[in-house]
Amino acid sequence: MAGSWDGSYDPGSQSDESHQFERLRLEPIYDSFVCPLTKQVMRDPVTLENGQTFEREAIEKWFKECRDSGKKLVCPLTLKELRSTDLNPSMALRHTIEEWTARNEAVQLDMARRSLSLGSPEADIMLALKNVQYLCLKCRSNKHIVRNADLIPMIVDMLKSGSRRVRCRALETLRIVAEEDAENKVVTEIMVEGDTIRTIVKFLSHELSKEREEAVSLLYELSKSEALCEKIGALNGAILILVGMTSSKSENLLTVEKADKTLENLEKCENNIRQMAESGRLQPLLTQILEGPPETKLSMATYLGELVLSNEMQVYVARTVGLALINIMRSGNLQLREAALKALNQISSFEASARVLIEEGILPPLIKDLLTVGTHQLPMRLKEISATILANVVQSCYDLDSIPVGPGHQTLVSEDIVHNLLHLISNTGPAIECKLLQVLVGLTNSPTTVLNVVAAIKSSGAMISLVQFVEARQKELRVASIKLLQNLSPHMGQELADALRGTASQLGSLIGVVSENIGVTEEQAAAARLLADLPERDLGLTRQMLDEGAFQMVHSRLVRIRQGGTRGNRYMTPYLEGLVQVLARVTFVLGEEPDAIAFCRENNIAALFTELLQSNGIDKVQMVSAMSLENLSQESKNLTKLPELPPPGFCSSVFPCFSKQLVITGLCRLHRGTCSIKDSFCLLEGEAVERLVSLLDHQNELVVEAALAAISTLLEDGVDIEQGVNILCEAEGIKPILDVLLEKRTDNLRRRAVWAVERILRTEEIAYEISGDPNVSTALVDAFQHADYRTRQIAERALKHVDKIPNFSGIFPNIG
């Protein structure tokens, strides 16, 4: 058994390096000081009945091993059996060892003091620091001896060493001095003064991972002191760096863990919690909102209302404290309610977080706060915040017509609620008006709620009031009103047109917004889209817009955009779409308004729409341009100048045989007169046919339909249809038209394609060629059997052209 004890036994967990320090003595070590089992100086010597002395812990372990193995209790040295296991403390020897140890430790500290200088050799400094570590680890009371010996400032100075090894050892030594020391009294007074904490924090950003690890471990120990918590938090960037370390994937797990625990200690100070929140560590702040006393809740909620949060953070905060903030908003005092409202405003601007708040029940108290009047109503500044939150949550695309917000299961789109909101809009200041208009914009953005809002506006007669906001001086208010009117126009287009037509100043305001020469803004895009969505065949409105120069302005802006004179941004596409659609409305009144024809001729509008056909990627521009060319082309046959033939001479009138056939050259073969793209809007003269044909394979069916409708004007009654077919052959347009018929993408496209194909098949050569194509015949038969009544009639005629139906089969009455 004695053989199991060797020099490696270490009941005190002393390392080989510590054993080395035991031998660095001024006085020699006496054999009686050394335990025969551990071979180290004893701390608690005890004597057996045979007079042999051992370290208490070592001999107790020896006895335990004897009992566990079932062997007799013997002395480790003599191996003779013992009658008793009584251990008698050797007090005299213990005191002698302690005195000897104190004298030698004093010598060691003195040696360390002499070596801890930046001018000392690196090896001496490293040994001195290790000596201090050993003494502090050996006995906690030695830490006070180290402090009283003024060694701590000297160790702190080593942090400025040019040697990384020395700096790391100094950080490690300070950590050992600081750890397991209640309130860090040993180092607190020294660390509070000067720039020591700043120096330690700088190590958090060093390249060497060992320095960062030692620095954060030291800060963790120091952060146990409340005084040092404030000092650490007051350093600019300290908390930000620590928060970054907790989420870093490049740090080792120990460093991350220490950084996290350091931050937990720093939470003792409110200012630190705020800095953590600003750095993205929100949980401490949210915990205080949930669990803190009222004054702390107020402070933390107020600060939350000032933070700028990412979208992900908004969702996290809404899920964590959304309900708590809503409850404060419901029942807290005015100060708390204001703080809660501001915090809710911050976390409601993202769709996902707004949906969370809706699920937590934010709508009923919001509506109550907004609509309550009298002694219990909120101050206007808080109503404005409530309106802002409501505007945010309404944009979340949530099913708002299913959430009760008032008595009798009223919802946000119930008629009474919308009436109250409209009344509030008319009786508050611009800030709340703007937010409530944005609420209505959100409600009218949704197809499930827009009709409820439309019905409430119609029943309240509020359109006139809403139109007036387009003249507001506040830009945000104007934008909100224009967006709302744009959403309403598909459902209340005529009411809106009547309101604008009756108030020239408001129509002029919209035109003025569109024409502002300040690039392209959200307001301009919204105004252009609003004007574009007004009923296109309202002749009175079009005349008023002609009189106010709206079309001339729009034409100028389009030309400028085409020439690259306007810089593009995210509003350019809706703005361009709106401009094109506004300009297109002038083509719908050509037959009733001579001034419209004059305008189109003067500005060569047909040529502009022909160019716009090539606006690749902007489907609506291409579609509206094709529709406009259809309107213009339909007017061509009325605007073509027919040739004036000279009266016949006398001989010719008396003797017809002397007359000659007069040949006039330069005439349009389609319209049989003098044509141009500018004056008669002729598609042939304007080289628009090829561009329209190229749109027949567009992915968007609406673009294809508009292009086919424009092409079909070449085949209408009143023009030379045979020449129209020839023009399409030259433009390689026959096959694309047949492809449209074969694809059967929509009913409208099939109807238009059947009409065009029937006209084309009137040319015998083409009819003969197509009669051999079974696909075309099948498509025509399908239309003949399943299309609407008018299309079936046309399909029957087309089938007769290709001899698929006998001419004598009068299934349908003949039509002209």
Secondary structure, 3 states (H helix, E strand, C coil): CHHHCCCCCCCCCCCHHHHHHHCCCCCCCCHHHECCCCCCECCCEEECCCCCEEEHHHHHHHHHHHHHHCCCCECCCCCCECCCCCCEECHHHHHHHHHHHHHHHHHHHHHHHHHCCCCCCHHHHHHHHHHHHHHHHHCCCHHHHHHHCCHHHHHHHHHHCCCHHHHHHHHHHHHHHHCCCHHHHHHHHHHHCCCHHHHHHHHHHCCCHHHHHHHHHHHHHHCCCHHHHHHHHHCCCHHHHHHHHHCCCCCCHHHHHHHHHHHHHHCCCHHHHHHHHHCCCCHHHHHHHHHCCHHHHHHHHHHHCCCCCCHHHHHHHHHHHHHHHHHHHHHCCHHHHHHHHHHHHHCCCCHHHHHHHHHCCCHHHHHHHHHCCCCCCCCHHHHHHHHHHHHHHHCCCCCHHHCCCEHHHECCCCHHHHHHHHHHHHCCCHHHHHHHHHHHHHHHHCCCCHHHHHHHHHHHCCHHHHHHHHHCCCHHHHHHHHHHHHHHHHHHHHHHHHHHHCCHHHHHHHHHHHHCCCCCCHHHHHHHHHHHHCCCCCHHHHHHHHHCCHHHHHHHHHHHHHCCCCCCCCCHHHHHHHHHHHHHHHHHHCCCCHHHHHHHHHCCHHHHHHHHCCCCCCHHHHHHHHHHHHHHHHHHHHHCECCCCCCCCHHHHHCHHHCCCCCCCCCCCCCCCECCCCCCCCCCCCCCHHHHHHHHHCCCHHHHHHHHHHHHHHHCCCCCHHHHHHHHHHCCCHHHHHHHHHHCCCHHHHHHHHHHHHHHCCCHHHHHHHCCCHHHHHHHHHHHHHCCHHHHHHHHHHHHHCCCCCCCCCCCCCCC
